[in-house]
Each structure stands twice: as structure tokens, then as C-alpha cells.
């Protein structure tokens, strides 16, 4: 037997309370969970679950982007083209040379973040 939900009135969108969203997200993020199955169980589209997850991540961890400032200490108007990247994070300063591999640069940044 097929079930149908009929929504009447001016409001045509379903609304989920904060508690319902939390329960759905916990079910979707559980180890081994399949988001499509959770969506079917709760009658929520998978894209909406992913949207809620993105919003939750941004709210708890920020956007994931860092503010970048360019600084010219040499006094010349043209920037140096030596390929060195200088990163300041949490009071530590690291210079990554142009010859460094992407894996090494990523490992250094991960270590600084921790």
C-alpha cells in the first residue's frame, strides 16, 4: 500500500525542529550509515541532509578558509618571485620553499593546525 502526504494551506514546505534535524544528522553520520537510507526512513531528501551537514560544519568549524595578507618587507613595489610561502599560524611562522612537495607542505600545515 502506498502512502501519500497531502499538504494543504499556504505553507507548502515541511519544517523540521532542531531536535529532529539533530536526530537525522546523527543517524546519517553514524559509522556505516547510508545517507539515502536515512533520508528514506525520515522522508527527507539526501541533498537536504548534506546541506544540513555543511551548515553544521561551518557553524562549528568555520568556513575552512584562512585570511591571507600579502606583505612586502623589501620596500620595492614588485613582489619577489622566488616561490617561498611564509605562513603564520598560532604564533608559529613557517617558510615553505618552492621546491617543497605538496605532501610535505600539507603535513606541515596539518602539524601547525594541531
TORKOL-4160 file (C-alpha; in steps of 0.2 Angstrom, whole numbers, padded with zeros to 4 digits, m for minus):
114
<pt num="1" X="0000" Y="0000" Z="0000"/>
<pt num="2" X="0007" Y="0017" Z="m0005"/>
<pt num="3" X="0007" Y="0031" Z="0007"/>
<pt num="4" X="0004" Y="0049" Z="0002"/>
<pt num="5" X="0006" Y="0065" Z="0012"/>
<pt num="6" X="m0006" Y="0079" Z="0007"/>
<pt num="7" X="0000" Y="0097" Z="0012"/>
<pt num="8" X="m0014" Y="0110" Z="0012"/>
<pt num="9" X="m0014" Y="0128" Z="0016"/>
<pt num="10" X="m0002" Y="0142" Z="0012"/>
<pt num="11" X="0013" Y="0133" Z="0019"/>
<pt num="12" X="0019" Y="0120" Z="0007"/>
<pt num="13" X="0036" Y="0116" Z="0014"/>
<pt num="14" X="0039" Y="0104" Z="0028"/>
<pt num="15" X="0048" Y="0110" Z="0044"/>
<pt num="16" X="0059" Y="0100" Z="0055"/>
<pt num="17" X="0063" Y="0106" Z="0073"/>
<pt num="18" X="0081" Y="0107" Z="0079"/>
<pt num="19" X="0079" Y="0091" Z="0088"/>
<pt num="20" X="0073" Y="0082" Z="0073"/>
<pt num="21" X="0087" Y="0089" Z="0062"/>
<pt num="22" X="0100" Y="0083" Z="0076"/>
<pt num="23" X="0092" Y="0066" Z="0076"/>
<pt num="24" X="0093" Y="0064" Z="0057"/>
<pt num="25" X="0111" Y="0071" Z="0056"/>
<pt num="26" X="0116" Y="0059" Z="0070"/>
<pt num="27" X="0108" Y="0044" Z="0060"/>
<pt num="28" X="0116" Y="0050" Z="0044"/>
<pt num="29" X="0134" Y="0052" Z="0051"/>
<pt num="30" X="0134" Y="0036" Z="0061"/>
<pt num="31" X="0148" Y="0024" Z="0056"/>
<pt num="32" X="0142" Y="0013" Z="0041"/>
<pt num="33" X="0126" Y="0024" Z="0039"/>
<pt num="34" X="0120" Y="0027" Z="0021"/>
<pt num="35" X="0113" Y="0044" Z="0019"/>
<pt num="36" X="0100" Y="0039" Z="0006"/>
<pt num="37" X="0093" Y="0026" Z="0018"/>
<pt num="38" X="0092" Y="0038" Z="0032"/>
<pt num="39" X="0083" Y="0050" Z="0020"/>
<pt num="40" X="0070" Y="0037" Z="0015"/>
<pt num="41" X="0067" Y="0032" Z="0034"/>
<pt num="42" X="0064" Y="0050" Z="0039"/>
<pt num="43" X="0056" Y="0056" Z="0022"/>
<pt num="44" X="0070" Y="0069" Z="0019"/>
<pt num="45" X="0079" Y="0071" Z="0003"/>
<pt num="46" X="0098" Y="0067" Z="0003"/>
<pt num="47" X="0103" Y="0084" Z="m0003"/>
<pt num="48" X="0094" Y="0092" Z="0012"/>
<pt num="49" X="0104" Y="0081" Z="0024"/>
<pt num="50" X="0120" Y="0086" Z="0015"/>
<pt num="51" X="0115" Y="0104" Z="0016"/>
<pt num="52" X="0112" Y="0102" Z="0035"/>
<pt num="53" X="0128" Y="0094" Z="0037"/>
<pt num="54" X="0138" Y="0108" Z="0028"/>
<pt num="55" X="0129" Y="0121" Z="0038"/>
<pt num="56" X="0133" Y="0112" Z="0054"/>
<pt num="57" X="0152" Y="0110" Z="0049"/>
<pt num="58" X="0153" Y="0129" Z="0045"/>
<pt num="59" X="0144" Y="0133" Z="0062"/>
<pt num="60" X="0156" Y="0123" Z="0072"/>
<pt num="61" X="0172" Y="0124" Z="0062"/>
<pt num="62" X="0171" Y="0140" Z="0052"/>
<pt num="63" X="0172" Y="0141" Z="0033"/>
<pt num="64" X="0188" Y="0132" Z="0031"/>
<pt num="65" X="0197" Y="0147" Z="0023"/>
<pt num="66" X="0211" Y="0157" Z="0031"/>
<pt num="67" X="0213" Y="0175" Z="0029"/>
<pt num="68" X="0228" Y="0179" Z="0019"/>
<pt num="69" X="0239" Y="0195" Z="0020"/>
<pt num="70" X="0252" Y="0200" Z="0007"/>
<pt num="71" X="0267" Y="0209" Z="0015"/>
<pt num="72" X="0281" Y="0217" Z="0006"/>
<pt num="73" X="0295" Y="0220" Z="0018"/>
<pt num="74" X="0309" Y="0224" Z="0005"/>
<pt num="75" X="0302" Y="0241" Z="0001"/>
<pt num="76" X="0301" Y="0238" Z="m0018"/>
<pt num="77" X="0285" Y="0238" Z="m0027"/>
<pt num="78" X="0287" Y="0222" Z="m0036"/>
<pt num="79" X="0285" Y="0206" Z="m0026"/>
<pt num="80" X="0299" Y="0193" Z="m0025"/>
<pt num="81" X="0296" Y="0178" Z="m0037"/>
<pt num="82" X="0306" Y="0165" Z="m0028"/>
<pt num="83" X="0291" Y="0155" Z="m0024"/>
<pt num="84" X="0293" Y="0155" Z="m0005"/>
<pt num="85" X="0277" Y="0154" Z="0005"/>
<pt num="86" X="0278" Y="0161" Z="0023"/>
<pt num="87" X="0264" Y="0155" Z="0035"/>
<pt num="88" X="0260" Y="0162" Z="0052"/>
<pt num="89" X="0248" Y="0151" Z="0062"/>
<pt num="90" X="0245" Y="0151" Z="0081"/>
<pt num="91" X="0261" Y="0161" Z="0084"/>
<pt num="92" X="0272" Y="0150" Z="0074"/>
<pt num="93" X="0280" Y="0155" Z="0057"/>
<pt num="94" X="0285" Y="0143" Z="0044"/>
<pt num="95" X="0293" Y="0146" Z="0027"/>
<pt num="96" X="0289" Y="0133" Z="0013"/>
<pt num="97" X="0301" Y="0134" Z="m0001"/>
<pt num="98" X="0296" Y="0132" Z="m0020"/>
<pt num="99" X="0305" Y="0115" Z="m0021"/>
<pt num="100" X="0294" Y="0108" Z="m0007"/>
<pt num="101" X="0282" Y="0094" Z="m0011"/>
<pt num="102" X="0263" Y="0096" Z="m0009"/>
<pt num="103" X="0263" Y="0082" Z="0003"/>
<pt num="104" X="0277" Y="0090" Z="0014"/>
<pt num="105" X="0268" Y="0107" Z="0014"/>
<pt num="106" X="0251" Y="0098" Z="0018"/>
<pt num="107" X="0260" Y="0089" Z="0033"/>
<pt num="108" X="0267" Y="0105" Z="0039"/>
<pt num="109" X="0251" Y="0114" Z="0039"/>
<pt num="110" X="0242" Y="0100" Z="0047"/>
<pt num="111" X="0255" Y="0099" Z="0061"/>
<pt num="112" X="0253" Y="0118" Z="0064"/>
<pt num="113" X="0234" Y="0117" Z="0065"/>
<pt num="114" X="0235" Y="0103" Z="0078"/>
